[in-house]
């Protein structure tokens, strides 16, 4: 069995951030339009579950996944 994808830590410098903002900030996607499409189409996971809410408030420790990358929200 293959090892799971390593999780990258990305510091947001605060307590919370919205999913769409975090995806751009973490470099998962470059444009807001691409982020919106990926989320609406169900290609984004939060803590292992598909989440279609671009405005979802992420908390410290949440893990966002997209196209094989996993990124954790850190302070």
PyMOL Python script that loads the backbone (N, CA, C, O; Angstrom):
from pymol import cmd

cmd.read_pdbstr("""\
ATOM      1  N   UNK A   1       0.841  -1.188   0.000  1.00  0.00           N
ATOM      2  CA  UNK A   1       0.000   0.000   0.000  1.00  0.00           C
ATOM      3  C   UNK A   1       0.882   1.245   0.000  1.00  0.00           C
ATOM      4  O   UNK A   1       1.866   1.313   0.737  1.00  0.00           O
ATOM      5  N   UNK A   2       0.534   2.220  -0.819  1.00  0.00           N
ATOM      6  CA  UNK A   2       1.327   3.447  -0.944  1.00  0.00           C
ATOM      7  C   UNK A   2       1.150   4.325   0.285  1.00  0.00           C
ATOM      8  O   UNK A   2       0.104   4.311   0.935  1.00  0.00           O
ATOM      9  N   UNK A   3       2.183   5.080   0.586  1.00  0.00           N
ATOM     10  CA  UNK A   3       2.088   6.035   1.686  1.00  0.00           C
ATOM     11  C   UNK A   3       1.146   7.156   1.298  1.00  0.00           C
ATOM     12  O   UNK A   3       1.119   7.557   0.134  1.00  0.00           O
ATOM     13  N   UNK A   4       0.372   7.675   2.243  1.00  0.00           N
ATOM     14  CA  UNK A   4      -0.502   8.802   1.916  1.00  0.00           C
ATOM     15  C   UNK A   4       0.325  10.034   1.573  1.00  0.00           C
ATOM     16  O   UNK A   4       1.472  10.167   1.999  1.00  0.00           O
ATOM     17  N   UNK A   5      -0.265  10.915   0.812  1.00  0.00           N
ATOM     18  CA  UNK A   5       0.395  12.155   0.431  1.00  0.00           C
ATOM     19  C   UNK A   5       0.783  12.936   1.681  1.00  0.00           C
ATOM     20  O   UNK A   5      -0.034  13.099   2.588  1.00  0.00           O
ATOM     21  N   UNK A   6       2.028  13.421   1.737  1.00  0.00           N
ATOM     22  CA  UNK A   6       2.409  14.216   2.909  1.00  0.00           C
ATOM     23  C   UNK A   6       1.589  15.504   2.977  1.00  0.00           C
ATOM     24  O   UNK A   6       1.137  16.029   1.960  1.00  0.00           O
ATOM     25  N   UNK A   7       1.416  15.987   4.178  1.00  0.00           N
ATOM     26  CA  UNK A   7       0.647  17.215   4.387  1.00  0.00           C
ATOM     27  C   UNK A   7       1.613  18.382   4.511  1.00  0.00           C
ATOM     28  O   UNK A   7       2.549  18.347   5.310  1.00  0.00           O
ATOM     29  N   UNK A   8       1.375  19.417   3.711  1.00  0.00           N
ATOM     30  CA  UNK A   8       2.169  20.637   3.783  1.00  0.00           C
ATOM     31  C   UNK A   8       1.506  21.583   4.784  1.00  0.00           C
ATOM     32  O   UNK A   8       0.283  21.722   4.796  1.00  0.00           O
ATOM     33  N   UNK A   9       2.303  22.224   5.612  1.00  0.00           N
ATOM     34  CA  UNK A   9       1.775  23.217   6.544  1.00  0.00           C
ATOM     35  C   UNK A   9       1.894  24.610   5.926  1.00  0.00           C
ATOM     36  O   UNK A   9       2.949  24.980   5.412  1.00  0.00           O
ATOM     37  N   UNK A  10       0.803  25.378   5.980  1.00  0.00           N
ATOM     38  CA  UNK A  10       0.803  26.756   5.480  1.00  0.00           C
ATOM     39  C   UNK A  10       0.307  27.666   6.591  1.00  0.00           C
ATOM     40  O   UNK A  10      -0.811  27.515   7.084  1.00  0.00           O
ATOM     41  N   UNK A  11       1.150  28.608   6.975  1.00  0.00           N
ATOM     42  CA  UNK A  11       0.799  29.548   8.034  1.00  0.00           C
ATOM     43  C   UNK A  11      -0.048  30.684   7.476  1.00  0.00           C
ATOM     44  O   UNK A  11       0.311  31.327   6.490  1.00  0.00           O
ATOM     45  N   UNK A  12      -1.195  30.915   8.140  1.00  0.00           N
ATOM     46  CA  UNK A  12      -2.080  31.988   7.680  1.00  0.00           C
ATOM     47  C   UNK A  12      -1.919  33.254   8.515  1.00  0.00           C
ATOM     48  O   UNK A  12      -2.498  34.292   8.194  1.00  0.00           O
ATOM     49  N   UNK A  13      -1.137  33.166   9.579  1.00  0.00           N
ATOM     50  CA  UNK A  13      -0.894  34.340  10.410  1.00  0.00           C
ATOM     51  C   UNK A  13      -2.111  34.812  11.186  1.00  0.00           C
ATOM     52  O   UNK A  13      -2.205  35.983  11.551  1.00  0.00           O
ATOM     53  N   UNK A  14      -3.040  33.902  11.438  1.00  0.00           N
ATOM     54  CA  UNK A  14      -4.251  34.265  12.181  1.00  0.00           C
ATOM     55  C   UNK A  14      -4.981  33.025  12.633  1.00  0.00           C
ATOM     56  O   UNK A  14      -4.411  31.935  12.682  1.00  0.00           O
ATOM     57  N   UNK A  15      -6.249  33.198  12.963  1.00  0.00           N
ATOM     58  CA  UNK A  15      -7.043  32.107  13.514  1.00  0.00           C
ATOM     59  C   UNK A  15      -7.904  31.385  12.484  1.00  0.00           C
ATOM     60  O   UNK A  15      -8.152  30.187  12.620  1.00  0.00           O
ATOM     61  N   UNK A  16      -8.362  32.098  11.454  1.00  0.00           N
ATOM     62  CA  UNK A  16      -9.297  31.499  10.497  1.00  0.00           C
ATOM     63  C   UNK A  16      -9.142  32.160   9.140  1.00  0.00           C
ATOM     64  O   UNK A  16      -8.646  33.282   9.033  1.00  0.00           O
ATOM     65  N   UNK A  17      -9.577  31.445   8.093  1.00  0.00           N
ATOM     66  CA  UNK A  17      -9.525  31.946   6.726  1.00  0.00           C
ATOM     67  C   UNK A  17     -10.603  31.201   5.934  1.00  0.00           C
ATOM     68  O   UNK A  17     -10.942  30.066   6.269  1.00  0.00           O
ATOM     69  N   UNK A  18     -11.129  31.814   4.918  1.00  0.00           N
ATOM     70  CA  UNK A  18     -12.142  31.150   4.088  1.00  0.00           C
ATOM     71  C   UNK A  18     -11.461  30.189   3.108  1.00  0.00           C
ATOM     72  O   UNK A  18     -10.318  30.399   2.703  1.00  0.00           O
ATOM     73  N   UNK A  19     -12.188  29.135   2.739  1.00  0.00           N
ATOM     74  CA  UNK A  19     -11.643  28.083   1.889  1.00  0.00           C
ATOM     75  C   UNK A  19     -11.087  28.634   0.579  1.00  0.00           C
ATOM     76  O   UNK A  19      -9.960  28.310   0.204  1.00  0.00           O
ATOM     77  N   UNK A  20     -11.853  29.451  -0.112  1.00  0.00           N
ATOM     78  CA  UNK A  20     -11.396  29.999  -1.398  1.00  0.00           C
ATOM     79  C   UNK A  20     -10.130  30.826  -1.247  1.00  0.00           C
ATOM     80  O   UNK A  20      -9.212  30.716  -2.060  1.00  0.00           O
ATOM     81  N   UNK A  21     -10.078  31.650  -0.215  1.00  0.00           N
ATOM     82  CA  UNK A  21      -8.890  32.470   0.038  1.00  0.00           C
ATOM     83  C   UNK A  21      -7.684  31.587   0.332  1.00  0.00           C
ATOM     84  O   UNK A  21      -6.589  31.828  -0.176  1.00  0.00           O
ATOM     85  N   UNK A  22      -7.892  30.570   1.150  1.00  0.00           N
ATOM     86  CA  UNK A  22      -6.788  29.698   1.543  1.00  0.00           C
ATOM     87  C   UNK A  22      -6.219  28.958   0.344  1.00  0.00           C
ATOM     88  O   UNK A  22      -5.003  28.798   0.237  1.00  0.00           O
ATOM     89  N   UNK A  23      -7.076  28.507  -0.556  1.00  0.00           N
ATOM     90  CA  UNK A  23      -6.589  27.766  -1.718  1.00  0.00           C
ATOM     91  C   UNK A  23      -5.654  28.620  -2.563  1.00  0.00           C
ATOM     92  O   UNK A  23      -4.629  28.133  -3.041  1.00  0.00           O
ATOM     93  N   UNK A  24      -6.000  29.889  -2.751  1.00  0.00           N
ATOM     94  CA  UNK A  24      -5.104  30.789  -3.496  1.00  0.00           C
ATOM     95  C   UNK A  24      -3.846  31.076  -2.686  1.00  0.00           C
ATOM     96  O   UNK A  24      -2.740  31.032  -3.224  1.00  0.00           O
ATOM     97  N   UNK A  25      -4.004  31.367  -1.404  1.00  0.00           N
ATOM     98  CA  UNK A  25      -2.883  31.700  -0.523  1.00  0.00           C
ATOM     99  C   UNK A  25      -1.866  30.555  -0.466  1.00  0.00           C
ATOM    100  O   UNK A  25      -0.657  30.791  -0.464  1.00  0.00           O
ATOM    101  N   UNK A  26      -2.365  29.311  -0.420  1.00  0.00           N
ATOM    102  CA  UNK A  26      -1.504  28.133  -0.317  1.00  0.00           C
ATOM    103  C   UNK A  26      -0.925  27.715  -1.667  1.00  0.00           C
ATOM    104  O   UNK A  26      -0.085  26.817  -1.729  1.00  0.00           O
ATOM    105  N   UNK A  27      -1.366  28.359  -2.745  1.00  0.00           N
ATOM    106  CA  UNK A  27      -0.849  28.038  -4.066  1.00  0.00           C
ATOM    107  C   UNK A  27      -1.455  26.794  -4.690  1.00  0.00           C
ATOM    108  O   UNK A  27      -0.889  26.226  -5.624  1.00  0.00           O
ATOM    109  N   UNK A  28      -2.615  26.363  -4.174  1.00  0.00           N
ATOM    110  CA  UNK A  28      -3.278  25.196  -4.772  1.00  0.00           C
ATOM    111  C   UNK A  28      -3.831  25.542  -6.149  1.00  0.00           C
ATOM    112  O   UNK A  28      -3.812  24.707  -7.054  1.00  0.00           O
ATOM    113  N   UNK A  29      -4.315  26.752  -6.311  1.00  0.00           N
ATOM    114  CA  UNK A  29      -4.778  27.280  -7.597  1.00  0.00           C
ATOM    115  C   UNK A  29      -4.425  28.761  -7.648  1.00  0.00           C
ATOM    116  O   UNK A  29      -4.260  29.409  -6.615  1.00  0.00           O
ATOM    117  N   UNK A  30      -4.312  29.290  -8.875  1.00  0.00           N
ATOM    118  CA  UNK A  30      -3.848  30.668  -9.033  1.00  0.00           C
ATOM    119  C   UNK A  30      -4.950  31.716  -9.070  1.00  0.00           C
ATOM    120  O   UNK A  30      -4.769  32.829  -8.575  1.00  0.00           O
ATOM    121  N   UNK A  31      -6.086  31.368  -9.650  1.00  0.00           N
ATOM    122  CA  UNK A  31      -7.124  32.396  -9.819  1.00  0.00           C
ATOM    123  C   UNK A  31      -8.386  32.059  -9.035  1.00  0.00           C
ATOM    124  O   UNK A  31      -8.686  30.897  -8.761  1.00  0.00           O
ATOM    125  N   UNK A  32      -9.104  33.106  -8.688  1.00  0.00           N
ATOM    126  CA  UNK A  32     -10.365  32.930  -7.984  1.00  0.00           C
ATOM    127  C   UNK A  32     -11.369  32.130  -8.797  1.00  0.00           C
ATOM    128  O   UNK A  32     -12.144  31.351  -8.242  1.00  0.00           O
ATOM    129  N   UNK A  33     -11.358  32.320 -10.110  1.00  0.00           N
ATOM    130  CA  UNK A  33     -12.263  31.579 -10.980  1.00  0.00           C
ATOM    131  C   UNK A  33     -11.979  30.085 -10.955  1.00  0.00           C
ATOM    132  O   UNK A  33     -12.898  29.267 -10.902  1.00  0.00           O
ATOM    133  N   UNK A  34     -10.687  29.736 -10.994  1.00  0.00           N
ATOM    134  CA  UNK A  34     -10.308  28.317 -10.927  1.00  0.00           C
ATOM    135  C   UNK A  34     -10.697  27.713  -9.589  1.00  0.00           C
ATOM    136  O   UNK A  34     -11.165  26.576  -9.529  1.00  0.00           O
ATOM    137  N   UNK A  35     -10.502  28.479  -8.503  1.00  0.00           N
ATOM    138  CA  UNK A  35     -10.869  28.015  -7.171  1.00  0.00           C
ATOM    139  C   UNK A  35     -12.369  27.754  -7.108  1.00  0.00           C
ATOM    140  O   UNK A  35     -12.805  26.709  -6.626  1.00  0.00           O
ATOM    141  N   UNK A  36     -13.149  28.705  -7.596  1.00  0.00           N
ATOM    142  CA  UNK A  36     -14.610  28.578  -7.569  1.00  0.00           C
ATOM    143  C   UNK A  36     -15.056  27.324  -8.318  1.00  0.00           C
ATOM    144  O   UNK A  36     -15.882  26.563  -7.813  1.00  0.00           O
ATOM    145  N   UNK A  37     -14.517  27.102  -9.516  1.00  0.00           N
ATOM    146  CA  UNK A  37     -14.890  25.927 -10.318  1.00  0.00           C
ATOM    147  C   UNK A  37     -14.513  24.631  -9.610  1.00  0.00           C
ATOM    148  O   UNK A  37     -15.320  23.703  -9.538  1.00  0.00           O
ATOM    149  N   UNK A  38     -13.295  24.564  -9.089  1.00  0.00           N
ATOM    150  CA  UNK A  38     -12.835  23.337  -8.433  1.00  0.00           C
ATOM    151  C   UNK A  38     -13.713  22.992  -7.237  1.00  0.00           C
ATOM    152  O   UNK A  38     -14.042  21.826  -7.018  1.00  0.00           O
ATOM    153  N   UNK A  39     -14.090  24.010  -6.463  1.00  0.00           N
ATOM    154  CA  UNK A  39     -14.923  23.773  -5.277  1.00  0.00           C
ATOM    155  C   UNK A  39     -16.326  23.340  -5.691  1.00  0.00           C
ATOM    156  O   UNK A  39     -16.851  22.355  -5.172  1.00  0.00           O
ATOM    157  N   UNK A  40     -16.932  24.072  -6.619  1.00  0.00           N
ATOM    158  CA  UNK A  40     -18.295  23.750  -7.067  1.00  0.00           C
ATOM    159  C   UNK A  40     -18.357  22.360  -7.696  1.00  0.00           C
ATOM    160  O   UNK A  40     -19.336  21.636  -7.514  1.00  0.00           O
ATOM    161  N   UNK A  41     -17.304  21.987  -8.442  1.00  0.00           N
ATOM    162  CA  UNK A  41     -17.291  20.693  -9.124  1.00  0.00           C
ATOM    163  C   UNK A  41     -16.936  19.523  -8.200  1.00  0.00           C
ATOM    164  O   UNK A  41     -16.925  18.371  -8.635  1.00  0.00           O
ATOM    165  N   UNK A  42     -16.646  19.817  -6.918  1.00  0.00           N
ATOM    166  CA  UNK A  42     -16.402  18.757  -5.954  1.00  0.00           C
ATOM    167  C   UNK A  42     -14.992  18.197  -5.959  1.00  0.00           C
ATOM    168  O   UNK A  42     -14.772  17.067  -5.523  1.00  0.00           O
ATOM    169  N   UNK A  43     -14.025  18.982  -6.451  1.00  0.00           N
ATOM    170  CA  UNK A  43     -12.637  18.514  -6.500  1.00  0.00           C
ATOM    171  C   UNK A  43     -11.826  18.909  -5.274  1.00  0.00           C
ATOM    172  O   UNK A  43     -10.619  18.673  -5.232  1.00  0.00           O
ATOM    173  N   UNK A  44     -12.466  19.504  -4.281  1.00  0.00           N
ATOM    174  CA  UNK A  44     -11.762  19.981  -3.090  1.00  0.00           C
ATOM    175  C   UNK A  44     -12.302  19.268  -1.858  1.00  0.00           C
ATOM    176  O   UNK A  44     -13.513  19.126  -1.687  1.00  0.00           O
ATOM    177  N   UNK A  45     -11.385  18.821  -1.000  1.00  0.00           N
ATOM    178  CA  UNK A  45     -11.794  18.205   0.253  1.00  0.00           C
ATOM    179  C   UNK A  45     -11.309  19.040   1.433  1.00  0.00           C
ATOM    180  O   UNK A  45     -10.273  19.703   1.368  1.00  0.00           O
ATOM    181  N   UNK A  46     -12.077  18.989   2.500  1.00  0.00           N
ATOM    182  CA  UNK A  46     -11.674  19.588   3.763  1.00  0.00           C
ATOM    183  C   UNK A  46     -11.768  18.478   4.802  1.00  0.00           C
ATOM    184  O   UNK A  46     -12.839  17.921   5.038  1.00  0.00           O
ATOM    185  N   UNK A  47     -10.642  18.169   5.412  1.00  0.00           N
ATOM    186  CA  UNK A  47     -10.565  17.073   6.385  1.00  0.00           C
ATOM    187  C   UNK A  47     -11.090  15.760   5.810  1.00  0.00           C
ATOM    188  O   UNK A  47     -11.761  14.988   6.495  1.00  0.00           O
ATOM    189  N   UNK A  48     -10.767  15.523   4.524  1.00  0.00           N
ATOM    190  CA  UNK A  48     -11.099  14.260   3.883  1.00  0.00           C
ATOM    191  C   UNK A  48     -12.479  14.160   3.270  1.00  0.00           C
ATOM    192  O   UNK A  48     -12.809  13.135   2.673  1.00  0.00           O
ATOM    193  N   UNK A  49     -13.304  15.206   3.399  1.00  0.00           N
ATOM    194  CA  UNK A  49     -14.654  15.174   2.840  1.00  0.00           C
ATOM    195  C   UNK A  49     -14.838  16.301   1.830  1.00  0.00           C
ATOM    196  O   UNK A  49     -14.369  17.419   2.044  1.00  0.00           O
ATOM    197  N   UNK A  50     -15.524  16.000   0.727  1.00  0.00           N
ATOM    198  CA  UNK A  50     -15.789  17.021  -0.288  1.00  0.00           C
ATOM    199  C   UNK A  50     -16.598  18.150   0.338  1.00  0.00           C
ATOM    200  O   UNK A  50     -17.570  17.914   1.055  1.00  0.00           O
ATOM    201  N   UNK A  51     -16.176  19.384   0.054  1.00  0.00           N
ATOM    202  CA  UNK A  51     -16.901  20.556   0.555  1.00  0.00           C
ATOM    203  C   UNK A  51     -17.071  21.531  -0.608  1.00  0.00           C
ATOM    204  O   UNK A  51     -16.091  21.953  -1.222  1.00  0.00           O
ATOM    205  N   UNK A  52     -18.312  21.881  -0.903  1.00  0.00           N
ATOM    206  CA  UNK A  52     -18.605  22.753  -2.045  1.00  0.00           C
ATOM    207  C   UNK A  52     -18.892  24.192  -1.610  1.00  0.00           C
ATOM    208  O   UNK A  52     -19.498  24.951  -2.367  1.00  0.00           O
ATOM    209  N   UNK A  53     -18.472  24.574  -0.417  1.00  0.00           N
ATOM    210  CA  UNK A  53     -18.724  25.930   0.091  1.00  0.00           C
ATOM    211  C   UNK A  53     -17.434  26.751   0.034  1.00  0.00           C
ATOM    212  O   UNK A  53     -16.559  26.606   0.888  1.00  0.00           O
ATOM    213  N   UNK A  54     -17.328  27.599  -0.962  1.00  0.00           N
ATOM    214  CA  UNK A  54     -16.130  28.417  -1.125  1.00  0.00           C
ATOM    215  C   UNK A  54     -15.897  29.319   0.076  1.00  0.00           C
ATOM    216  O   UNK A  54     -14.753  29.611   0.422  1.00  0.00           O
ATOM    217  N   UNK A  55     -16.982  29.766   0.717  1.00  0.00           N
ATOM    218  CA  UNK A  55     -16.881  30.651   1.862  1.00  0.00           C
ATOM    219  C   UNK A  55     -16.747  29.934   3.190  1.00  0.00           C
ATOM    220  O   UNK A  55     -16.806  30.566   4.245  1.00  0.00           O
ATOM    221  N   UNK A  56     -16.566  28.615   3.151  1.00  0.00           N
ATOM    222  CA  UNK A  56     -16.429  27.870   4.415  1.00  0.00           C
ATOM    223  C   UNK A  56     -15.285  28.448   5.229  1.00  0.00           C
ATOM    224  O   UNK A  56     -14.198  28.698   4.707  1.00  0.00           O
ATOM    225  N   UNK A  57     -15.537  28.655   6.500  1.00  0.00           N
ATOM    226  CA  UNK A  57     -14.526  29.189   7.414  1.00  0.00           C
ATOM    227  C   UNK A  57     -13.639  28.033   7.879  1.00  0.00           C
ATOM    228  O   UNK A  57     -14.104  27.127   8.569  1.00  0.00           O
ATOM    229  N   UNK A  58     -12.372  28.070   7.500  1.00  0.00           N
ATOM    230  CA  UNK A  58     -11.423  27.056   7.943  1.00  0.00           C
ATOM    231  C   UNK A  58     -10.855  27.457   9.292  1.00  0.00           C
ATOM    232  O   UNK A  58     -10.704  28.640   9.594  1.00  0.00           O
ATOM    233  N   UNK A  59     -10.548  26.466  10.086  1.00  0.00           N
ATOM    234  CA  UNK A  59      -9.950  26.688  11.399  1.00  0.00           C
ATOM    235  C   UNK A  59      -8.533  26.113  11.398  1.00  0.00           C
ATOM    236  O   UNK A  59      -8.182  25.322  10.523  1.00  0.00           O
ATOM    237  N   UNK A  60      -7.735  26.503  12.363  1.00  0.00           N
ATOM    238  CA  UNK A  60      -6.391  25.962  12.488  1.00  0.00           C
ATOM    239  C   UNK A  60      -6.460  24.443  12.580  1.00  0.00           C
ATOM    240  O   UNK A  60      -7.275  23.894  13.321  1.00  0.00           O
ATOM    241  N   UNK A  61      -5.608  23.774  11.830  1.00  0.00           N
ATOM    242  CA  UNK A  61      -5.568  22.315  11.836  1.00  0.00           C
ATOM    243  C   UNK A  61      -6.369  21.663  10.725  1.00  0.00           C
ATOM    244  O   UNK A  61      -6.174  20.481  10.445  1.00  0.00           O
ATOM    245  N   UNK A  62      -7.274  22.411  10.077  1.00  0.00           N
ATOM    246  CA  UNK A  62      -8.027  21.844   8.952  1.00  0.00           C
ATOM    247  C   UNK A  62      -7.070  21.497   7.816  1.00  0.00           C
ATOM    248  O   UNK A  62      -6.084  22.198   7.591  1.00  0.00           O
ATOM    249  N   UNK A  63      -7.366  20.405   7.097  1.00  0.00           N
ATOM    250  CA  UNK A  63      -6.541  19.970   5.977  1.00  0.00           C
ATOM    251  C   UNK A  63      -7.361  20.049   4.696  1.00  0.00           C
ATOM    252  O   UNK A  63      -8.422  19.435   4.580  1.00  0.00           O
ATOM    253  N   UNK A  64      -6.849  20.816   3.736  1.00  0.00           N
ATOM    254  CA  UNK A  64      -7.514  21.004   2.444  1.00  0.00           C
ATOM    255  C   UNK A  64      -6.782  20.161   1.405  1.00  0.00           C
ATOM    256  O   UNK A  64      -5.554  20.185   1.325  1.00  0.00           O
ATOM    257  N   UNK A  65      -7.546  19.418   0.614  1.00  0.00           N
ATOM    258  CA  UNK A  65      -6.959  18.579  -0.429  1.00  0.00           C
ATOM    259  C   UNK A  65      -7.453  18.976  -1.805  1.00  0.00           C
ATOM    260  O   UNK A  65      -8.619  19.323  -1.989  1.00  0.00           O
ATOM    261  N   UNK A  66      -6.532  18.919  -2.785  1.00  0.00           N
ATOM    262  CA  UNK A  66      -6.882  19.202  -4.185  1.00  0.00           C
ATOM    263  C   UNK A  66      -5.811  18.604  -5.081  1.00  0.00           C
ATOM    264  O   UNK A  66      -4.625  18.887  -4.915  1.00  0.00           O
ATOM    265  N   UNK A  67      -6.233  17.773  -6.035  1.00  0.00           N
ATOM    266  CA  UNK A  67      -5.356  17.166  -7.042  1.00  0.00           C
ATOM    267  C   UNK A  67      -4.102  16.536  -6.431  1.00  0.00           C
ATOM    268  O   UNK A  67      -2.990  16.767  -6.906  1.00  0.00           O
ATOM    269  N   UNK A  68      -4.288  15.745  -5.383  1.00  0.00           N
ATOM    270  CA  UNK A  68      -3.182  15.011  -4.803  1.00  0.00           C
ATOM    271  C   UNK A  68      -2.359  15.763  -3.771  1.00  0.00           C
ATOM    272  O   UNK A  68      -1.487  15.173  -3.132  1.00  0.00           O
ATOM    273  N   UNK A  69      -2.617  17.051  -3.596  1.00  0.00           N
ATOM    274  CA  UNK A  69      -1.909  17.818  -2.561  1.00  0.00           C
ATOM    275  C   UNK A  69      -2.801  17.967  -1.343  1.00  0.00           C
ATOM    276  O   UNK A  69      -4.018  18.101  -1.468  1.00  0.00           O
ATOM    277  N   UNK A  70      -2.191  17.943  -0.158  1.00  0.00           N
ATOM    278  CA  UNK A  70      -2.918  18.183   1.079  1.00  0.00           C
ATOM    279  C   UNK A  70      -2.184  19.265   1.845  1.00  0.00           C
ATOM    280  O   UNK A  70      -0.973  19.182   2.050  1.00  0.00           O
ATOM    281  N   UNK A  71      -2.925  20.288   2.270  1.00  0.00           N
ATOM    282  CA  UNK A  71      -2.330  21.457   2.922  1.00  0.00           C
ATOM    283  C   UNK A  71      -3.090  21.735   4.213  1.00  0.00           C
ATOM    284  O   UNK A  71      -4.319  21.807   4.219  1.00  0.00           O
ATOM    285  N   UNK A  72      -2.335  21.893   5.321  1.00  0.00           N
ATOM    286  CA  UNK A  72      -2.931  22.120   6.634  1.00  0.00           C
ATOM    287  C   UNK A  72      -2.865  23.603   6.986  1.00  0.00           C
ATOM    288  O   UNK A  72      -1.851  24.262   6.756  1.00  0.00           O
ATOM    289  N   UNK A  73      -3.958  24.122   7.548  1.00  0.00           N
ATOM    290  CA  UNK A  73      -4.027  25.514   8.027  1.00  0.00           C
ATOM    291  C   UNK A  73      -3.270  25.609   9.342  1.00  0.00           C
ATOM    292  O   UNK A  73      -3.612  24.929  10.310  1.00  0.00           O
ATOM    293  N   UNK A  74      -2.246  26.447   9.382  1.00  0.00           N
ATOM    294  CA  UNK A  74      -1.435  26.631  10.594  1.00  0.00           C
ATOM    295  C   UNK A  74      -1.412  28.115  10.983  1.00  0.00           C
ATOM    296  O   UNK A  74      -1.621  28.985  10.138  1.00  0.00           O
ATOM    297  N   UNK A  75      -1.155  28.399  12.278  1.00  0.00           N
ATOM    298  CA  UNK A  75      -1.147  29.803  12.726  1.00  0.00           C
ATOM    299  C   UNK A  75       0.027  30.581  12.138  1.00  0.00           C
ATOM    300  O   UNK A  75       0.179  31.771  12.414  1.00  0.00           O
TER     301      UNK A  75
END
""", "prot")
cmd.dss("prot")
cmd.show_as("cartoon", "prot")
cmd.util.cbc("prot")
cmd.orient("prot")
